[in-house]
Amino acid sequence: MKKTAKILVVDDESDLELLIKQKFRRQIREGAYEFLFAANGSEAFELLQENHDVDLVLSDINMPIMDGLTLLSKISQLNPILKVVMVSAYGDMDNIRVAMNRGAFDFVTKPVNFEDLELTVIKTLLHVQQLRDTLQAIKENNILRMYVDENVLSFMGGQEFENSLLANEVVEASVVFMDICGFTAITEKVEANTVVRLINKYFDVMVKEIIDHGGHIDKFMGDAVMAVFKGEYHADRAIEAALGVRKEIQAIKENLLDDTTFLPRVATGINSGEMISGNIGSSSLRRLDYTVIGDVVNVSQRFQSVAKPGQIVIGEAVYAQVKESFNCQPIGEVALKNKAKSLMIYEVME
């Protein structure tokens, strides 16, 4: 049975509730959408604390008691998966930029074009569901790694299931390492909750672009992400995801509590080729990580380590595949750790 999407509408204009119920009457009748309503940010925040299954918030900016931008900051700390679309007459660029920097997913101006609003709601709910599916897969995978034993394997399908779970293979794929530059210095200046909120915000951007381009998250490592792209045009899709991440991250400007400004940048390394895919870890601890390993993976991380903030670095193997599709400029030869010979690297431009 398909889950009903729960949407919270926050606005001090009472007639908006009636308009929403009229315009979305079919979705409400069919059980596709369920709407909650609040007159200001304070009421909305209380509702969110009581309703942990809300998928989307549609919020005005100018409201009494607590405005929409303040609510937006609180939601980012409360639930990083929950997405907020700002619906406001204040459609100037300053308000849009502030809203986006605080984590807004999209922006709709008043008077509301309900056809545009409906498309925005559909797009946002689809993104939220993709994030939930990814997190659920990670959760299930972690549980499986921790509790794989004979009884569990027998229950889940016996020897055939065990063989498929423990099967290792050589795959042709692209590996991407993305590191948030300068983030370690931030951890020394701001409180822990802010650090976690910011890094989760940046990871959210990365995850969206990676999933949208057909990749999957292999692991999070401190302030870095490792992703793998398989299938057709895996190198092209890896670069497109990296370009998308760079564009989104470079548009963010963080005003920290100590009156300093943090402009996040991402250093990215991409490499393609054959690698081993399988369960790596400790069987005695029953902690196995389904991942990829090999020289291609290691070199990808080395490329990331030499990339400057905002750079996307690739090697000869990827360059040979994508040089006709992307604007790539040579950087030169570099000496990488554990490599006997220097390697030629290139930078992917806009």
Secondary structure, DSSP 4 states (H G I P E B T S, - for coil): -PPPEEEEEE-S-HHHHHHHHHHTHHHHHTTSEEEEEESSHHHHHHHHHH-TT--EEEE-SS-SSS-HHHHHHHHHHH-TT-EEEEEES--SHHHHHHHHHTT-SEEEESSP-HHHHHHHHHHHHHHHHHHHHHHHHHHHHHHHHHH-SHHHHHHTTHHHHHHHHH--EEEEEEEEEEEEETHHHHHTTS-HHHHHHHHHHHHHHHHHHHHHTT-EEEEEETTEEEEEEESTTHHHHHHHHHHHHHHHHHT--EE-TTS-EE--EEEEEEEEEEEEEEEEEETTTTEEEEEEESHHHHHHHHHHHHPPTT-EEEEHHHHHHHTTTS-EEEEEEE--TT-SS-EEEEEE--
